[in-house]
Amino acid sequence: MQNWSQENYIKAYKFAAQAHQGQKIPGSEIPYIMHLSFVSMEVIAALSVEQEHDGDLAIQCAILHDTIEDTDTNFDDIKAEFGASVANGVLALTKDNSLEKHLQMADSLLRIKKQLPEISMVKLADRISNLQAPPHYWTQDKIIRYREEAKEIYQALQDASPFLASRLASKIEDYKVFIKK
């Protein structure tokens, strides 16, 4: 039995497409909405196996996870359109740019862990989606740090979704190919 609705998916997708209008995936000419599609696809795959989760919450947060961080959209906009649970999830998935960069991930993981497991699923799916070939302008140090950060996400959130944790572990292993010895 499906634990999410196409209507809620479409509503969130249209909202995100409008909010991210004109944005590209860094280092490419690909519209940013593609990243959100990839993240939500990972979540949908997990929901087909782990049906105990609130699919609508997980999918809407997957599609909207970067709206507060990367657009003019704010918490109140999301709360008004999608409710408090989705807004709180998206806010937890938003980096706190007032913190020094090296503190942001630990803070984010702490806030995510205080949410329902569906929010952790989104963070796992986001990193799975992002562990593709790094942008050409990344240094080896940045690539290594990004992989280490993925391990940190895996350690902190793996219990939320065995399916996504397994996918992330595999992607972390595969990412070694971008590290030059």
C-alpha positions in Angstrom: 0.0 0.0 0.0 1.3 3.5 -0.9 1.9 5.7 2.1 2.0 9.1 0.3 -0.2 11.0 -2.2 0.6 12.2 -5.7 -1.4 15.4 -5.0 0.9 16.3 -2.1 4.0 15.5 -4.2 2.8 17.7 -7.0 1.9 20.5 -4.7 5.4 20.5 -3.1 7.1 20.1 -6.5 5.3 23.1 -8.0 6.1 25.2 -5.0 9.8 24.2 -5.1 10.0 24.7 -8.9 8.7 28.2 -8.4 11.0 29.0 -5.5 14.1 27.6 -7.2 13.2 29.1 -10.6 16.4 29.9 -12.6 18.8 28.1 -10.2 21.2 25.5 -11.5 22.9 22.6 -9.9 26.4 24.0 -8.9 29.0 23.4 -11.6 26.4 22.6 -14.3 23.6 23.9 -16.5 21.1 21.5 -15.0 18.0 23.1 -13.4 18.2 22.8 -9.6 14.7 21.1 -9.5 16.5 18.0 -10.8 18.4 17.6 -7.5 15.1 17.8 -5.7 13.7 15.1 -8.0 16.6 12.9 -7.2 16.3 13.3 -3.5 12.6 12.6 -3.5 13.1 9.6 -5.7 15.5 8.2 -3.1 12.9 8.8 -0.4 10.2 7.2 -2.5 12.3 4.1 -3.1 12.9 3.8 0.7 9.1 4.3 1.4 8.3 1.3 -0.9 10.3 -0.9 1.5 9.9 0.9 4.8 6.1 1.5 4.8 5.8 2.5 8.5 7.0 6.0 7.6 4.8 9.1 7.0 5.4 9.3 3.2 3.8 12.6 2.7 6.0 14.2 5.4 9.2 12.6 4.0 8.5 13.4 0.3 7.3 17.0 0.9 10.4 17.7 3.0 12.6 16.1 0.4 11.2 18.3 -2.3 11.3 21.4 -0.1 14.5 20.8 1.9 16.5 23.6 0.3 13.8 26.3 0.0 14.6 28.2 3.2 18.4 27.8 2.7 18.6 28.7 -1.0 15.5 30.9 -1.9 13.5 33.8 -0.6 11.1 31.3 1.0 10.8 31.4 4.8 9.6 29.1 7.5 6.2 30.9 7.7 5.6 30.5 3.9 6.2 26.7 4.2 4.1 26.4 7.4 1.2 28.3 5.8 1.3 26.1 2.7 2.2 22.7 4.1 1.7 22.8 7.9 4.0 22.8 10.9 5.5 19.3 10.6 6.8 20.0 7.1 8.0 23.5 8.0 9.8 22.2 11.1 11.4 19.4 9.0 12.6 21.8 6.3 13.9 24.2 9.0 15.9 21.4 10.7 17.4 20.5 7.2 18.5 24.1 6.8 22.1 25.0 7.6 22.5 27.7 10.2 24.7 30.1 8.4 25.2 32.2 11.5 27.6 29.4 12.8 31.1 28.9 11.6 31.3 26.5 8.6 33.0 23.7 10.6 30.2 23.7 13.2 27.2 23.7 10.7 27.0 20.0 10.0 27.1 18.9 13.7 24.4 21.5 14.5 22.3 20.4 11.6 22.5 16.7 12.5 21.5 17.5 16.1 18.5 19.4 14.9 17.5 16.7 12.5 17.7 14.0 15.1 15.2 15.9 17.2 12.7 15.6 14.4 10.7 12.5 13.2 12.7 9.8 11.4 11.3 11.0 8.0 13.5 14.1 8.3 16.6 12.0 8.8 15.6 10.0 5.7 15.7 13.3 3.7 19.2 14.1 4.9 20.4 10.6 4.0 18.7 10.9 0.6 20.2 14.3 0.0 23.7 13.1 0.5 23.1 10.0 -1.6 22.0 12.3 -4.4 25.0 14.6 -3.9 27.7 11.9 -3.9 28.1 12.2 -7.7 31.2 13.3 -9.5 32.3 16.5 -7.6 32.4 19.8 -9.5 35.6 20.3 -11.5 36.6 23.2 -9.3 36.7 21.3 -6.0 40.1 20.7 -4.5 41.2 17.3 -3.3 40.9 18.5 0.3 37.2 19.5 -0.3 36.4 16.1 -1.9 38.0 14.3 1.1 36.1 16.5 3.5 32.8 16.0 1.7 33.2 12.2 1.9 34.1 12.4 5.6 31.0 14.5 6.2 29.0 11.8 4.4 30.3 9.3 6.9 29.3 11.6 9.7 25.7 11.8 8.3 25.7 8.0 8.0 26.8 7.5 11.6 24.3 10.0 13.0 21.2 9.0 11.0 21.6 5.4 9.8 18.9 4.1 12.2 16.2 6.2 10.6 16.2 4.1 7.4 18.2 0.9 6.9 17.4 1.1 3.1 18.8 4.7 2.7 21.7 4.0 5.2 22.7 1.0 3.0 22.5 3.2 -0.2 24.6 5.9 1.5 27.3 3.5 2.7 27.6 2.2 -0.9 27.8 5.8 -2.3 30.5 6.7 0.3 32.5 3.7 -0.8 32.1 4.5 -4.5 33.1 8.1 -3.9 36.7 7.0 -3.1 37.3 6.9 -6.9 37.5 10.7 -6.8 40.2 10.8 -4.2 43.7 10.8 -5.7 46.3 8.9 -3.8 
